[in-house]
Amino acid sequence: MRFKDKNVVILGGNAGIGLAAARLFKAEGAKLALTGRNAESLAQAAGELSALGIRSNMANIADSEAAMHAIGNALGGIDVLFVNAGVGGFAPVMEITEAFWDGIHSVNLKGAFFAIQKALPLVRDGGAIVITGSIGSISALPGNAVYAAAKAGVRAVARILAAELLPRRIRVNMVSPGPTDTEIFKRDASAEDIAGMRRLFADAVPIGRMGTPEEVARAVLFLASEEASFINGVDLYVDGGCIELKR
């Protein structure tokens, strides 16, 4: 019950790692507010967890501002902010368009930054912010230039936030997953393609399999809790050894 009577806000809490974290936070006593773009999955998650559900597209700064206004009215303040919403996409360098670049960066970097900015007046002194990054930010994976640039950018933002928020005792950390078995890589894919991608990802991970959303979520809860009270500004790889064991 590390989060008993704590207000936890999860941006992108209606699926994948965000939903897994929401379930764990709820099990430990948190009062939840979730945002997401998909109204149906958001309603399902909010209903399951007795959470405040707010439909919001993090690419739209006005949406983030409105969401924080609603959260402030409902909860009064935020003890833990988990910034998990994100989008992905692969393209080789010569095929990257301005629209493709902007589509990913508007959520993963610009959207994440302004969502945090709009949330900061509500985050209580002594609170915690956790941001979902990616090992893609430091992996030279062909086709991943746009996504990697966005996640590397938000990593830089997180370090500066961690320094700027020291007077308020708000800790800022990142969790960077490796290949994780979430819905994002299954969208618009056949069962055969999904099985092939699972084999491909498993072969790339030293531990021999993909991670689960719950495994990443447990790292999020650790960094958000008082157990991590002396940890600030880190990027924690939850990747089955992809980075450290392949250096």
C-alpha positions in Angstrom: 0.0 0.0 0.0 2.8 2.4 -0.9 0.2 4.8 -2.6 -2.6 4.8 -0.1 -4.4 8.1 -0.2 -2.1 9.3 -3.1 -3.4 10.9 -6.2 -1.9 9.3 -9.3 -2.4 10.6 -12.8 -1.4 8.5 -15.8 -1.3 10.1 -19.2 -2.0 7.3 -21.6 -3.4 5.0 -18.9 -6.0 3.2 -21.0 -3.8 0.5 -22.5 -0.5 -1.3 -22.4 2.1 -0.2 -19.9 -0.1 2.7 -18.7 -3.1 0.4 -17.9 -0.8 -2.2 -16.2 0.6 0.6 -14.0 -2.9 1.8 -13.3 -3.9 -1.6 -12.0 -0.8 -1.8 -9.8 -1.3 1.7 -8.4 -4.9 0.9 -7.7 -4.0 -2.3 -5.9 -1.7 -0.2 -3.7 -4.3 2.2 -2.6 -4.0 5.1 -5.2 -6.8 7.3 -6.3 -6.5 7.4 -10.1 -7.0 9.8 -13.0 -6.4 8.4 -16.5 -6.2 10.1 -19.9 -6.2 8.6 -23.4 -7.3 9.2 -27.0 -9.5 6.2 -27.4 -12.8 6.9 -25.7 -13.9 3.3 -25.6 -10.8 1.8 -24.0 -10.6 4.8 -21.7 -14.1 4.3 -20.4 -13.4 0.6 -19.9 -10.2 1.3 -17.9 -11.8 4.0 -15.8 -14.8 1.9 -15.0 -12.7 -1.1 -14.1 -10.5 1.0 -11.7 -13.1 3.4 -10.4 -10.8 6.1 -11.9 -11.5 9.6 -13.4 -11.2 9.1 -17.1 -10.5 12.1 -19.4 -10.3 11.9 -23.1 -7.2 13.8 -24.2 -4.8 13.8 -27.1 -1.4 14.7 -25.8 -0.5 16.1 -29.2 -3.0 18.9 -28.5 -1.7 21.3 -25.9 -5.2 22.6 -25.3 -6.4 19.1 -24.5 -3.6 18.7 -21.9 -4.5 22.0 -20.3 -8.2 21.1 -20.1 -7.3 17.7 -18.7 -5.2 19.2 -15.9 -8.0 21.7 -15.2 -10.5 18.8 -14.8 -8.0 16.8 -12.7 -7.3 19.8 -10.4 -11.1 20.2 -9.9 -11.6 16.5 -9.1 -8.5 15.6 -7.1 -7.1 18.9 -5.9 -3.5 17.9 -6.5 -1.2 15.3 -7.9 1.3 13.1 -6.0 2.5 11.0 -8.9 2.4 11.9 -12.6 3.2 9.1 -15.0 3.7 10.4 -18.6 3.2 7.3 -20.7 1.2 8.3 -23.8 3.2 7.9 -27.0 3.1 6.9 -30.6 5.6 4.9 -32.7 6.6 4.5 -36.3 9.5 3.3 -38.5 10.8 4.8 -41.7 14.3 4.8 -43.3 15.9 8.2 -43.4 15.2 8.9 -47.1 11.5 8.2 -46.6 10.9 10.4 -43.6 8.5 13.2 -44.3 7.8 16.4 -42.3 4.3 15.1 -41.5 5.7 11.8 -40.2 8.3 13.6 -38.1 5.7 16.0 -36.7 3.2 13.2 -36.0 5.6 11.4 -33.7 7.3 14.5 -32.1 4.0 16.2 -31.5 3.1 13.5 -29.0 6.4 12.0 -27.7 8.4 15.2 -27.2 6.4 18.4 -27.6 3.2 16.8 -26.2 5.0 15.2 -23.3 6.8 18.5 -22.4 3.7 20.6 -22.4 1.6 18.1 -20.6 4.2 18.1 -17.8 4.3 21.9 -17.8 0.5 22.1 -17.5 0.6 19.5 -14.7 3.3 21.1 -12.6 1.1 23.6 -10.7 -0.9 20.6 -9.5 2.1 18.3 -8.6 2.6 18.5 -4.9 6.0 19.3 -3.4 7.7 16.0 -2.6 5.9 14.3 -5.5 7.2 12.2 -8.3 7.2 12.3 -12.1 7.9 9.2 -14.2 8.2 9.3 -18.0 8.1 6.4 -20.4 11.2 6.6 -22.6 12.7 3.8 -24.8 16.0 2.0 -25.3 15.5 3.2 -28.9 16.8 6.6 -27.7 20.3 5.2 -27.5 20.1 2.2 -29.9 21.2 2.6 -33.5 18.2 0.8 -34.9 17.7 1.4 -38.6 14.4 3.0 -39.4 14.0 4.4 -35.9 15.5 7.9 -36.4 12.3 9.9 -35.7 11.1 7.9 -32.7 14.6 7.8 -31.2 15.1 11.5 -31.6 11.9 12.2 -29.8 12.7 9.8 -26.9 16.2 11.2 -26.7 14.8 14.7 -26.5 12.4 13.8 -23.7 15.3 12.2 -21.9 17.1 15.5 -22.0 14.0 17.3 -20.8 13.7 14.9 -17.9 17.2 15.5 -16.7 16.7 19.3 -16.7 13.3 19.0 -15.0 15.0 16.8 -12.3 17.4 19.7 -11.7 14.9 22.5 -11.9 12.4 20.9 -9.5 14.9 20.1 -6.8 13.7 23.1 -4.7 10.3 21.5 -4.7 11.6 18.0 -3.9 9.9 16.6 -7.0 11.8 13.7 -8.3 11.8 13.1 -12.1 12.9 9.8 -13.6 12.4 7.7 -16.7 11.6 4.1 -17.4 12.9 2.9 -20.8 11.4 -0.4 -22.0 13.0 -2.7 -24.4 10.8 -4.9 -26.7 7.5 -5.2 -24.7 4.5 -7.3 -25.6 1.9 -4.5 -25.8 -0.9 -3.7 -28.3 1.1 -1.0 -30.1 3.1 -3.5 -32.2 0.0 -5.6 -33.0 -2.1 -2.9 -34.6 -3.1 -3.6 -38.2 -0.9 -6.8 -38.1 -2.0 -10.4 -39.0 -1.5 -13.3 -36.5 1.4 -14.5 -38.6 3.1 -11.1 -38.6 2.6 -10.8 -34.8 4.2 -14.2 -34.3 7.1 -13.3 -36.5 7.6 -10.0 -34.7 7.6 -11.8 -31.3 10.3 -14.2 -32.6 12.3 -11.3 -33.9 12.1 -9.4 -30.7 12.8 -12.4 -28.6 16.0 -13.1 -30.6 17.1 -9.6 -30.0 16.8 -9.7 -26.2 19.5 -11.5 -24.2 17.0 -12.8 -21.7 15.3 -14.6 -24.6 11.8 -13.1 -24.6 9.9 -9.9 -24.8 9.0 -8.1 -21.6 5.4 -7.7 -20.3 3.6 -4.5 -19.5 3.5 -5.5 -15.8 7.3 -5.9 -15.7 7.7 -2.3 -16.9 4.9 -1.1 -14.7 6.6 -2.5 -11.6 9.7 -0.4 -12.3 7.4 2.7 -12.7 5.9 2.1 -9.3 9.3 1.7 -7.7 10.5 5.0 -9.1 7.3 6.7 -8.0 7.5 5.4 -4.5 9.4 6.4 -1.4 11.6 3.4 -1.9 13.3 5.4 -4.6 13.5 8.6 -2.5 17.3 9.0 -3.3 16.9 8.4 -7.0 16.5 11.4 -9.3 17.2 12.0 -13.0 17.8 8.4 -13.9 16.8 6.5 -17.0 16.1 2.9 -15.9 16.3 0.3 -18.7 13.7 -2.5 -18.4 14.9 -4.4 -21.4 16.1 -7.9 -20.5 19.7 -6.8 -20.9 19.5 -5.3 -24.4 21.6 -2.3 -23.5 24.0 -3.4 -20.8 24.7 -6.9 -22.0 25.2 -5.8 -25.6 27.6 -2.9 -25.0 
